[in-house]
Amino acid sequence: MLLLLAAVIAMLALNRPRADAVAILLLVTLPFTGLVSVQESLSGFADPSVVLVAALFVIGDGLVRTGVASRIGDWIGARGGQGDARVIVLLMLVTAGLGSMMSSTGVVAIFIPVALRVAARRGIQPGRLMMPLSVAALVSGMLTLVATPPNLVVNAELVRAGLPLLGFFSFTPIGLTVLILAIGWMLLARRWLGESARAEQRPAGRRLADLAADYAVLDRVMGVRLRPDSPLLHKPLSELDLRARYGLDVLAIDRRKGLSHRTLQPEATTQLYAGDLLEIYLSAPAEEGRLPPLLATLRMEAVPLDLADAAQRPRQIGVAEVMIAPESKLIGETITEARFRSRTGLTVVGLRHGAAPSGRKALTRGLTEQALEVGDTLLVVGPWRSIRRLRERRDLVILHLPPELEEETPEMRHAPQALLATALVVLLMVTGAVPHVVAALIGCLVMGATGCTDLDSAYRAISWRTVVLIAGMLPLSLALQRAGGVDLAVAGLQSVMHGLGPRGILACLFAVTAIMGMFLSNTATAVLMAPVGIATAQELGLAAQPFAMTVALAASTAFMTPVSSPVNMLVIGPGGYRFADFLRIGVPLALASMVVTVVMVPWILPLH
């Protein structure tokens, strides 16, 4: 068994094969040791903690699809001020808050483009924001019971031992303390970050704002809000005929009603209402003096619209650059004659003539009267679903599909329902009205019933690698106990900690777990160390919960190496970090976390 354990640790440390494959190897191998049966080897898949982890991924996906996370990111950008100190504080607080209820890896993936956008707009080095982002995501695992898989693994080990469980907010006082220390440390240590220009460039396609600038539409797209006395109210767009009468196209309609918010695609039957925010496209540049009289006539108020920022926000309305194919039926027709908008659901806002990419100037007027030629490129605006359908057409070739397509939030109008579903899950877990796994599954059902997500998206949202890793590793602790490996580890720890008081033992347990976490995933570390911590407490005649919580907290202090957590690996490229950067920032923070844990855990959970 010890040889098998050594092989598992070596494979996990080298990541060869990858962690979930190691878990499957364990499932196959453990029954041959004679220590566990086939049924016990597969019992991890029936463990409530595994189902709970999968359900939390779905709830997190609902928050992403409804745009809750992206709106919070936009709020950070708006409230961040000019320097980087306030941005760091807000970014870490929001990241930790979201990470307490959804995957920390998912939170970081969401906020990397947000942080990069804020850094670019304020002239901040990306390296100054990426490390605080990853640190806050890791600290979020210390805030609630469901924040990270190691907490659930440790709780599952307490269930196996027949001991009282940790509460939903048992971790919170310690996590908040560590978060405050982490924010202070990052504000102090940010001077050592961002000094290098090694941060990777992430073009991944041309951004929407770049395309808008290339086609000279930045001064022809603006926002207007309809006043209650506007003559456009309560009439279908087909009857208003805004293009022919006033030379403007409605690209998108932002409509708020109470807490709900919808971005509507303008259609012939769409009616406008007071308070609607319209994103309009003018057939001629706005500075030619025609705008004030037009706004006065239509009873509209101009609203500042920073296209460079708005174009980068995940939304239902997108932009793409397409080219007229050689065999296209559109050749020789004008955009109006081709009924382009009716056929594709997209509005042409930019046109360049000719096949040669260089030296072409974008037309700024009369787009709809221009006959289309082979090789002409068009900038089109419309719903992402219509842009996707362009892939099926042979007469139009997509040249640039901006990476914002991957950031789309298709169910933005269901954001209030997503927040209510999440609040319901937290309430059920805190009150203990139902088991945690049942509360999470209820949340998933509410998310689906209210349109926040669907079954296909839910299955895609689950990190099956994490599920397999936890389910495959859980039987290992059972096998180690039966083989005497846990007793051997406890005896070794006691010999090292001989003469130390309970707090000294907690400090040693924390240190061993954190050091293992430098090379293993936090989930694998928790699986290996949770039974050791619980058995150590029982051997010493002390309460097991403080030792179990110490293992869980130590498993979340994966600050010290880039391979300790996927969270760290995500920020290496955008931040331009080296291995030494994680040691320099992570080691002091891990030591501070150990001190906080040793001081506060016995206070929250008495040792006797």
C-alpha positions as CSV (number, residue, x, y, z in Angstrom):
1,M,0.0,0.0,0.0
2,L,2.9,2.4,0.8
3,L,4.4,1.6,-2.6
4,L,1.1,2.4,-4.3
5,L,0.8,5.6,-2.3
6,A,4.4,6.6,-3.3
7,A,3.6,5.9,-7.0
8,V,0.4,8.0,-6.7
9,I,2.2,11.0,-5.2
10,A,5.0,10.8,-7.8
11,M,2.5,10.7,-10.7
12,L,0.5,13.6,-9.2
13,A,3.6,15.7,-8.6
14,L,4.8,15.1,-12.2
15,N,1.3,15.3,-13.7
16,R,2.1,12.3,-15.7
17,P,-0.5,11.0,-16.4
18,R,-2.9,13.8,-15.5
19,A,-4.6,13.7,-12.1
20,D,-8.0,12.3,-13.2
21,A,-6.2,9.4,-15.0
22,V,-4.3,8.7,-11.8
23,A,-7.7,8.5,-10.0
24,I,-9.0,6.0,-12.5
25,L,-5.8,3.9,-12.1
26,L,-6.5,3.9,-8.4
27,L,-10.1,2.7,-9.0
28,V,-8.7,-0.3,-11.0
29,T,-5.8,-1.1,-8.7
30,L,-7.2,-0.8,-5.2
31,P,-9.4,-3.9,-5.4
32,F,-6.3,-6.0,-6.3
33,T,-4.7,-5.0,-3.0
34,G,-7.4,-6.9,-1.1
35,L,-8.0,-3.9,1.2
36,V,-11.2,-2.7,-0.5
37,S,-13.9,-4.4,-2.5
38,V,-14.9,-3.3,-6.0
39,Q,-18.0,-1.7,-4.6
40,E,-16.0,0.2,-2.0
41,S,-13.5,1.3,-4.8
42,L,-16.4,2.8,-6.7
43,S,-18.2,4.2,-3.7
44,G,-16.7,7.7,-4.3
45,F,-19.1,8.3,-7.2
46,A,-22.0,7.9,-4.7
47,D,-20.4,10.2,-2.1
48,P,-22.6,13.3,-1.4
49,S,-19.6,15.5,-1.6
50,V,-18.9,14.5,-5.2
51,V,-22.5,15.2,-6.2
52,L,-22.3,18.5,-4.3
53,V,-19.2,19.6,-6.3
54,A,-20.9,18.8,-9.6
55,A,-24.0,20.8,-8.5
56,L,-22.0,23.8,-7.5
57,F,-20.4,23.9,-11.0
58,V,-23.9,24.1,-12.5
59,I,-24.9,26.9,-10.1
60,G,-21.7,28.8,-11.0
61,D,-22.5,28.3,-14.7
62,G,-25.9,29.9,-14.1
63,L,-24.3,33.0,-12.6
64,V,-22.0,33.2,-15.7
65,R,-24.7,32.7,-18.3
66,T,-26.9,35.3,-16.8
67,G,-24.1,37.9,-16.8
68,V,-24.0,38.4,-13.0
69,A,-20.2,37.8,-13.0
70,S,-19.5,40.1,-16.0
71,R,-21.6,42.9,-14.6
72,I,-19.7,42.7,-11.4
73,G,-16.5,43.0,-13.5
74,D,-17.8,46.1,-15.2
75,W,-18.7,47.6,-11.9
76,I,-15.1,47.1,-10.8
77,G,-13.9,48.9,-13.9
78,A,-16.3,51.8,-13.2
79,R,-15.4,52.1,-9.5
80,G,-11.7,51.4,-9.6
81,G,-10.6,55.0,-9.8
82,Q,-7.4,56.0,-11.6
83,G,-4.7,54.1,-9.6
84,D,-4.2,50.4,-9.0
85,A,-4.7,50.3,-5.2
86,R,-8.5,50.6,-5.3
87,V,-8.7,48.3,-8.3
88,I,-6.8,45.6,-6.4
89,V,-9.0,45.9,-3.3
90,L,-12.2,45.7,-5.3
91,L,-10.9,42.9,-7.5
92,M,-9.9,40.8,-4.6
93,L,-13.1,41.4,-2.6
94,V,-15.3,40.5,-5.5
95,T,-13.3,37.5,-6.6
96,A,-13.2,36.1,-3.1
97,G,-17.0,36.7,-2.7
98,L,-17.9,35.0,-6.0
99,G,-15.3,32.2,-5.3
100,S,-17.0,31.4,-2.1
101,M,-20.0,30.1,-4.1
102,M,-18.5,28.9,-7.4
103,S,-15.4,27.3,-8.8
104,S,-12.3,29.5,-8.1
105,T,-10.9,28.4,-11.4
106,G,-14.0,29.6,-13.2
107,V,-13.9,32.9,-11.3
108,V,-10.4,33.6,-12.4
109,A,-11.2,32.6,-16.0
110,I,-14.0,35.2,-15.9
111,F,-12.0,38.0,-14.4
112,I,-8.8,37.7,-16.3
113,P,-10.2,39.6,-19.3
114,V,-11.9,42.0,-16.9
115,A,-8.6,42.7,-15.1
116,L,-6.7,43.0,-18.4
117,R,-9.3,45.5,-19.7
118,V,-9.1,47.6,-16.5
119,A,-5.3,47.5,-16.7
120,A,-5.2,48.6,-20.3
121,R,-7.6,51.5,-19.7
122,R,-5.8,52.8,-16.6
123,G,-2.2,52.1,-17.8
124,I,-1.6,49.5,-15.1
125,Q,0.9,46.7,-15.6
126,P,-1.2,43.4,-15.9
127,G,1.2,41.7,-13.5
128,R,0.0,44.0,-10.7
129,L,-3.5,42.6,-11.0
130,M,-3.1,39.0,-12.0
131,M,-1.4,37.8,-8.8
132,P,-4.0,39.5,-6.5
133,L,-6.7,37.9,-8.6
134,S,-5.2,34.4,-8.1
135,V,-4.6,35.0,-4.4
136,A,-8.1,36.1,-3.8
137,A,-9.5,33.1,-5.7
138,L,-7.5,30.8,-3.5
139,V,-8.4,32.6,-0.3
140,S,-12.1,32.2,-1.3
141,G,-11.7,28.6,-0.5
142,M,-11.4,29.6,3.2
143,L,-14.7,31.5,3.3
144,T,-17.4,28.8,3.2
145,L,-17.8,25.1,3.4
146,V,-18.7,24.8,-0.3
147,A,-16.1,27.2,-1.6
148,T,-13.6,24.5,-2.7
149,P,-13.5,20.7,-3.0
150,P,-10.9,20.2,-0.2
151,N,-13.5,21.5,2.4
152,L,-16.0,19.0,1.2
153,V,-13.5,16.2,1.1
154,V,-12.6,16.9,4.8
155,N,-16.2,17.0,5.7
156,A,-16.8,13.7,3.9
157,E,-13.9,12.2,6.0
158,L,-15.7,13.4,9.2
159,V,-18.8,11.6,8.0
160,R,-16.8,8.4,7.5
161,A,-15.5,8.7,11.0
162,G,-19.0,9.3,12.5
163,L,-18.0,12.7,13.8
164,P,-19.9,16.1,13.9
165,L,-19.6,18.0,10.7
166,L,-18.2,21.5,10.0
167,G,-20.8,24.2,9.5
168,F,-21.4,26.3,6.3
169,F,-19.8,29.4,7.8
170,S,-17.3,27.7,10.2
171,F,-14.5,28.8,7.9
172,T,-15.7,32.4,7.4
173,P,-14.0,34.2,10.3
174,I,-10.6,32.7,9.5
175,G,-11.1,33.2,5.7
176,L,-12.0,36.9,6.2
177,T,-9.0,37.5,8.4
178,V,-6.7,35.9,5.8
179,L,-8.4,37.9,3.0
180,I,-7.7,41.2,4.8
181,L,-4.1,40.2,5.3
182,A,-3.8,39.1,1.7
183,I,-5.2,42.4,0.5
184,G,-2.8,44.3,2.6
185,W,0.1,42.2,1.5
186,M,-0.7,42.6,-2.2
187,L,-1.0,46.3,-1.8
188,L,2.5,46.3,-0.3
189,A,4.0,43.7,-2.7
190,R,2.5,45.1,-5.9
191,R,5.7,47.1,-6.4
192,W,7.5,43.8,-7.1
193,L,4.9,42.8,-9.7
194,G,4.5,44.0,-13.2
195,E,8.1,45.1,-13.6
196,S,8.6,42.8,-16.5
197,A,7.3,43.1,-20.0
198,R,7.0,39.3,-20.3
199,A,3.2,39.3,-20.0
200,E,1.9,37.4,-23.0
201,Q,0.0,39.1,-25.7
202,R,-3.4,37.6,-26.2
203,P,-4.7,38.7,-29.5
204,A,-6.9,35.7,-30.1
205,G,-8.6,37.6,-32.9
206,R,-9.4,41.3,-33.3
207,R,-11.4,42.8,-30.5
208,L,-14.7,44.5,-31.3
209,A,-13.4,47.9,-30.5
210,D,-10.5,47.4,-33.0
211,L,-12.9,46.5,-35.8
212,A,-15.1,49.5,-34.9
213,A,-12.1,51.8,-35.3
214,D,-11.0,50.2,-38.6
215,Y,-14.4,50.9,-40.1
216,A,-14.7,54.4,-38.8
217,V,-17.9,53.8,-36.9
218,L,-16.7,55.1,-33.5
219,D,-18.3,58.5,-34.2
220,R,-21.4,57.1,-35.8
221,V,-22.6,54.7,-33.0
222,M,-24.1,56.4,-30.0
223,G,-26.5,55.8,-27.2
224,V,-29.9,57.6,-26.8
225,R,-32.6,57.3,-24.2
226,L,-36.3,57.8,-25.1
227,R,-38.1,60.5,-23.2
228,P,-41.8,59.9,-22.2
229,D,-42.9,62.4,-24.8
230,S,-41.0,60.8,-27.7
231,P,-43.1,60.3,-30.9
232,L,-41.5,56.9,-31.3
233,L,-43.2,55.3,-28.4
234,H,-45.6,52.3,-28.7
235,K,-45.1,51.9,-32.5
236,P,-43.5,49.0,-34.3
237,L,-40.1,49.8,-35.9
238,S,-41.5,48.8,-39.3
239,E,-44.0,51.7,-39.1
240,L,-41.4,54.2,-37.9
241,D,-39.0,53.5,-40.8
242,L,-36.2,55.3,-39.0
243,R,-33.5,54.6,-41.7
244,A,-35.4,56.3,-44.5
245,R,-36.8,59.2,-42.5
246,Y,-34.0,60.0,-40.1
247,G,-30.9,58.1,-41.4
248,L,-30.4,55.9,-38.3
249,D,-30.5,52.2,-37.5
250,V,-31.3,50.8,-34.1
251,L,-28.6,48.2,-33.3
252,A,-29.7,47.2,-29.8
253,I,-32.3,48.1,-27.2
254,D,-31.4,48.0,-23.6
255,R,-34.6,47.7,-21.5
256,R,-34.8,47.7,-17.7
257,K,-37.9,46.8,-15.8
258,G,-37.4,46.6,-12.0
259,L,-34.5,44.3,-11.4
260,S,-34.6,42.7,-14.8
261,H,-32.5,43.9,-17.7
262,R,-32.7,42.8,-21.3
263,T,-30.8,43.5,-24.4
264,L,-33.2,43.2,-27.3
265,Q,-32.6,42.6,-31.0
266,P,-34.6,45.2,-33.0
267,E,-37.2,43.5,-35.2
268,A,-40.0,44.8,-37.4
269,T,-42.6,44.3,-34.7
270,T,-40.5,45.6,-31.8
271,Q,-42.1,48.5,-30.0
272,L,-40.2,51.2,-28.1
273,Y,-41.0,52.4,-24.6
274,A,-40.1,55.4,-22.5
275,G,-36.7,54.9,-20.8
276,D,-35.4,52.5,-23.4
277,L,-31.7,52.9,-24.1
278,L,-31.1,52.6,-27.8
279,E,-27.7,52.0,-29.4
280,I,-28.1,53.7,-32.8
281,Y,-26.0,53.9,-35.9
282,L,-26.0,57.2,-37.9
283,S,-25.7,57.1,-41.7
284,A,-23.3,60.1,-41.4
285,P,-20.8,61.1,-38.8
286,A,-22.4,62.7,-35.7
287,E,-20.3,65.8,-35.8
288,E,-21.8,67.2,-38.9
289,G,-24.4,69.3,-37.0
290,R,-27.4,67.1,-37.8
291,L,-27.5,65.4,-34.4
292,P,-29.0,68.1,-32.0
293,P,-32.0,68.8,-34.2
294,L,-32.6,65.1,-34.7
295,L,-32.5,64.4,-31.0
296,A,-34.9,67.4,-30.3
297,T,-37.3,66.2,-33.0
298,L,-37.4,62.6,-31.7
299,R,-37.4,63.6,-28.0
300,M,-34.3,61.6,-27.2
301,E,-31.4,62.3,-24.8
302,A,-27.9,61.5,-25.7
303,V,-26.2,59.0,-23.4
304,P,-22.4,58.6,-23.3
305,L,-21.5,55.4,-24.9
306,D,-17.9,54.3,-24.9
307,L,-17.9,51.8,-27.7
308,A,-14.4,50.7,-26.9
309,D,-15.6,49.6,-23.6
310,A,-19.2,48.5,-24.5
311,A,-17.9,46.4,-27.4
312,Q,-15.8,44.4,-25.0
313,R,-18.6,43.6,-22.6
314,P,-20.2,40.1,-22.9
315,R,-23.6,40.7,-24.3
316,Q,-26.2,39.3,-26.7
317,I,-25.4,41.7,-29.5
318,G,-22.1,41.1,-31.3
319,V,-20.0,42.3,-34.2
320,A,-18.2,40.4,-36.9
321,E,-16.2,41.1,-40.1
322,V,-17.3,39.2,-43.2
323,M,-16.3,39.1,-46.8
324,I,-18.3,38.7,-50.0
325,A,-17.5,35.3,-51.5
326,P,-16.7,34.9,-55.2
327,E,-19.9,32.9,-55.9
328,S,-22.1,35.1,-53.7
329,K,-25.6,36.1,-55.0
330,L,-25.1,39.5,-53.3
331,I,-22.6,40.6,-55.9
332,G,-23.9,43.5,-57.9
333,E,-26.7,44.3,-55.4
334,T,-26.8,47.0,-52.9
335,I,-27.4,46.2,-49.2
336,T,-30.9,47.5,-49.5
337,E,-31.7,45.5,-52.7
338,A,-30.3,42.3,-51.1
339,R,-32.5,42.8,-48.1
340,F,-29.4,42.0,-46.0
341,R,-31.0,42.6,-42.6
342,S,-34.1,40.6,-43.4
343,R,-32.1,37.6,-44.7
344,T,-29.4,37.5,-42.0
345,G,-30.8,39.4,-39.0
346,L,-27.7,41.6,-39.1
347,T,-27.1,45.3,-39.8
348,V,-24.2,46.5,-42.0
349,V,-22.5,49.3,-40.3
350,G,-19.2,49.3,-42.2
351,L,-18.0,48.6,-45.8
352,R,-14.7,48.4,-47.5
353,H,-14.4,47.9,-51.3
354,G,-11.8,45.7,-53.0
355,A,-10.0,42.5,-52.2
356,A,-6.7,44.0,-51.3
357,P,-6.5,44.3,-47.5
358,S,-4.2,47.3,-47.5
359,G,-5.0,50.8,-48.7
360,R,-8.7,50.4,-48.4
361,K,-10.7,53.1,-46.7
362,A,-13.9,52.5,-45.0
363,L,-16.9,54.2,-46.5
364,T,-18.5,56.6,-44.0
365,R,-21.8,57.4,-45.9
366,G,-24.1,55.8,-48.4
367,L,-23.5,52.3,-47.4
368,T,-26.9,51.0,-48.3
369,E,-26.6,52.4,-51.9
370,Q,-23.2,50.8,-52.6
371,A,-23.2,47.8,-55.0
372,L,-21.3,44.9,-53.5
373,E,-18.3,43.4,-55.2
374,V,-16.2,40.3,-54.8
375,G,-13.8,40.7,-51.8
376,D,-15.8,43.5,-50.2
377,T,-15.6,43.3,-46.4
378,L,-18.6,44.2,-44.2
379,L,-18.8,45.0,-40.6
380,V,-22.1,43.6,-39.3
381,V,-23.9,44.0,-36.0
382,G,-26.5,41.8,-34.6
383,P,-27.3,38.9,-32.2
384,W,-24.6,36.3,-31.7
385,R,-26.9,33.5,-32.9
386,S,-27.3,35.3,-36.2
387,I,-23.5,35.7,-36.5
388,R,-23.1,32.0,-35.8
389,R,-25.5,31.2,-38.6
390,L,-23.2,33.0,-41.0
391,R,-20.9,29.9,-40.8
392,E,-23.6,28.0,-42.7
393,R,-23.7,30.5,-45.6
394,R,-21.5,30.1,-48.7
395,D,-21.9,33.6,-50.0
396,L,-20.3,35.2,-46.9
397,V,-17.0,34.3,-45.4
398,I,-16.3,35.2,-41.8
399,L,-12.9,37.0,-41.6
400,H,-12.8,38.0,-37.9
401,L,-15.0,36.6,-35.2
402,P,-13.9,38.4,-32.1
403,P,-13.0,36.4,-29.0
404,E,-16.0,38.1,-27.2
405,L,-18.1,35.3,-28.7
406,E,-16.6,33.1,-26.1
407,E,-17.7,35.5,-23.4
408,E,-21.3,35.7,-24.4
409,T,-23.9,35.7,-21.7
410,P,-27.1,34.5,-23.5
411,E,-29.5,34.6,-20.5
412,M,-28.8,38.1,-19.2
413,R,-32.5,38.8,-18.6
414,H,-32.6,36.0,-16.0
415,A,-30.0,37.5,-13.7
416,P,-32.5,38.2,-10.8
417,Q,-33.6,34.6,-10.9
418,A,-30.0,33.4,-10.8
419,L,-29.3,35.5,-7.7
420,L,-32.5,34.3,-6.0
421,A,-31.6,30.7,-6.7
422,T,-28.1,31.2,-5.3
423,A,-29.6,32.9,-2.2
424,L,-32.0,30.0,-1.8
425,V,-29.1,27.5,-1.8
426,V,-27.2,29.5,0.8
427,L,-30.2,29.8,3.0
428,L,-31.0,26.1,2.9
429,M,-27.4,25.2,3.6
430,V,-27.0,27.7,6.5
431,T,-30.3,26.7,8.2
432,G,-29.7,23.0,7.7
433,A,-33.2,22.5,6.5
434,V,-32.0,19.9,4.0
435,P,-28.6,18.3,3.5
436,H,-26.1,20.4,1.6
437,V,-26.2,18.2,-1.5
438,V,-30.0,18.4,-1.6
439,A,-29.9,22.2,-1.3
440,A,-27.4,22.4,-4.2
441,L,-29.6,20.1,-6.4
442,I,-32.6,22.3,-5.6
443,G,-30.6,25.3,-6.7
444,C,-29.8,23.5,-10.0
445,L,-33.4,22.8,-10.6
446,V,-34.4,26.4,-9.9
447,M,-31.7,27.6,-12.3
448,G,-33.0,25.3,-15.0
449,A,-36.7,26.1,-14.3
450,T,-36.2,29.8,-14.5
451,G,-34.1,29.7,-17.7
452,C,-30.8,30.6,-16.2
453,T,-29.2,27.5,-17.7
454,D,-30.3,24.4,-19.6
455,L,-29.3,20.7,-19.5
456,D,-26.7,20.9,-22.2
457,S,-25.0,23.9,-20.6
458,A,-25.2,22.3,-17.2
459,Y,-23.4,19.1,-18.4
460,R,-20.8,21.2,-20.1
461,A,-20.3,23.3,-17.0
462,I,-19.4,20.4,-14.7
463,S,-15.6,19.8,-14.5
464,W,-15.7,16.1,-14.9
465,R,-12.0,15.9,-14.3
466,T,-12.5,17.3,-10.8
467,V,-15.5,14.9,-10.2
468,V,-13.4,11.9,-11.3
469,L,-10.4,13.0,-9.3
470,I,-12.4,13.3,-6.0
471,A,-14.4,10.1,-6.6
472,G,-11.3,8.1,-7.5
473,M,-9.1,9.4,-4.6
474,L,-11.7,9.0,-1.8
475,P,-11.3,5.2,-1.5
476,L,-7.5,5.7,-1.1
477,S,-8.0,7.0,2.5
478,L,-10.1,3.9,3.3
479,A,-7.4,1.6,2.0
480,L,-4.7,3.5,3.8
481,Q,-6.6,3.2,7.1
482,R,-7.1,-0.6,6.7
483,A,-3.4,-1.1,5.7
484,G,-2.2,0.8,8.8
485,G,-0.7,3.6,6.7
486,V,-2.7,6.3,8.6
487,D,-1.6,4.9,11.9
488,L,2.0,4.9,10.7
489,A,1.7,8.6,9.6
490,V,0.2,9.6,12.9
491,A,3.0,7.8,14.8
492,G,5.5,9.7,12.7
493,L,3.9,13.0,13.3
494,Q,3.7,12.4,17.0
495,S,7.4,11.5,17.2
496,V,8.2,14.8,15.4
497,M,5.7,16.8,17.5
498,H,6.6,15.2,20.8
499,G,6.4,17.8,23.6
500,L,4.5,20.3,21.5
501,G,1.2,21.6,22.7
502,P,-2.1,21.3,20.7
503,R,-1.3,24.6,18.8
504,G,2.1,23.4,18.0
505,I,0.7,20.2,16.6
506,L,-1.8,22.2,14.5
507,A,1.1,24.2,13.2
508,C,3.0,21.1,12.2
509,L,-0.1,19.6,10.5
510,F,-0.7,22.8,8.6
511,A,3.0,23.0,7.5
512,V,3.0,19.4,6.3
513,T,-0.2,19.8,4.4
514,A,0.9,23.1,2.8
515,I,4.2,21.6,1.7
516,M,2.5,18.7,0.1
517,G,0.2,21.2,-1.6
518,M,3.2,22.8,-3.3
519,F,3.4,19.7,-5.5
520,L,0.0,18.1,-5.4
521,S,-3.4,19.4,-6.2
522,N,-5.3,20.8,-3.2
523,T,-8.0,18.1,-3.5
524,A,-5.4,15.2,-3.5
525,T,-3.6,16.8,-0.6
526,A,-6.9,17.0,1.4
527,V,-7.7,13.4,0.6
528,L,-4.3,12.2,1.9
529,M,-4.1,14.4,4.9
530,A,-7.7,14.6,6.2
531,P,-7.6,11.0,7.7
532,V,-4.2,11.7,9.2
533,G,-5.4,14.9,10.9
534,I,-8.5,13.2,12.3
535,A,-6.6,10.2,13.5
536,T,-4.0,12.4,15.2
537,A,-6.7,14.2,17.1
538,Q,-8.3,11.0,18.2
539,E,-5.0,9.5,19.3
540,L,-4.3,12.6,21.4
541,G,-7.9,12.6,22.9
542,L,-8.7,16.0,21.2
543,A,-11.7,17.1,19.1
544,A,-11.3,16.2,15.5
545,Q,-13.0,19.2,13.9
546,P,-10.1,21.7,14.5
547,F,-7.6,19.3,13.0
548,A,-9.9,18.6,10.0
549,M,-10.4,22.4,9.5
550,T,-6.6,23.0,9.7
551,V,-6.1,20.4,6.9
552,A,-8.7,22.1,4.7
553,L,-7.3,25.6,5.3
554,A,-3.7,24.5,4.6
555,A,-4.9,22.8,1.4
556,S,-6.2,26.2,0.2
557,T,-2.9,28.0,0.8
558,A,-1.6,27.0,-2.7
559,F,0.1,30.4,-3.2
560,M,3.7,29.2,-3.3
561,T,4.2,27.6,-6.7
562,P,2.5,28.0,-10.1
563,V,1.7,24.3,-10.2
564,S,0.0,24.2,-6.9
565,S,-3.4,25.1,-8.4
566,P,-5.0,25.7,-11.8
567,V,-5.7,29.2,-10.6
568,N,-2.0,30.0,-10.5
569,M,-1.4,28.5,-13.9
570,L,-4.1,30.6,-15.5
571,V,-2.4,33.9,-14.5
572,I,1.2,33.0,-15.4
573,G,0.9,34.1,-19.0
574,P,-1.2,37.3,-18.6
575,G,0.9,38.4,-15.6
576,G,4.3,37.4,-17.1
577,Y,5.3,35.7,-13.9
578,R,8.3,33.4,-13.1
579,F,8.4,30.6,-10.6
580,A,10.3,32.9,-8.1
581,D,7.4,35.4,-8.2
582,F,5.1,32.8,-6.6
583,L,7.7,32.0,-3.9
584,R,8.4,35.6,-3.1
585,I,4.7,36.5,-2.8
586,G,3.3,33.1,-1.6
587,V,5.6,32.0,1.2
588,P,5.0,35.1,3.5
589,L,1.3,34.8,2.8
590,A,1.3,31.0,3.6
591,L,3.1,31.7,6.8
592,A,0.6,34.4,7.8
593,S,-2.2,32.0,7.0
594,M,-0.7,29.4,9.3
595,V,-0.4,31.9,12.2
596,V,-4.0,32.9,11.7
597,T,-5.1,29.3,11.6
598,V,-3.2,28.2,14.7
599,V,-4.5,31.2,16.6
600,M,-8.2,31.2,15.5
601,V,-9.1,27.6,14.9
602,P,-9.0,26.6,18.6
603,W,-11.0,29.7,19.3
604,I,-13.8,28.9,16.8
605,L,-13.7,25.1,17.4
606,P,-12.5,24.2,20.9
607,L,-9.9,21.4,21.1
608,H,-11.5,19.7,24.1
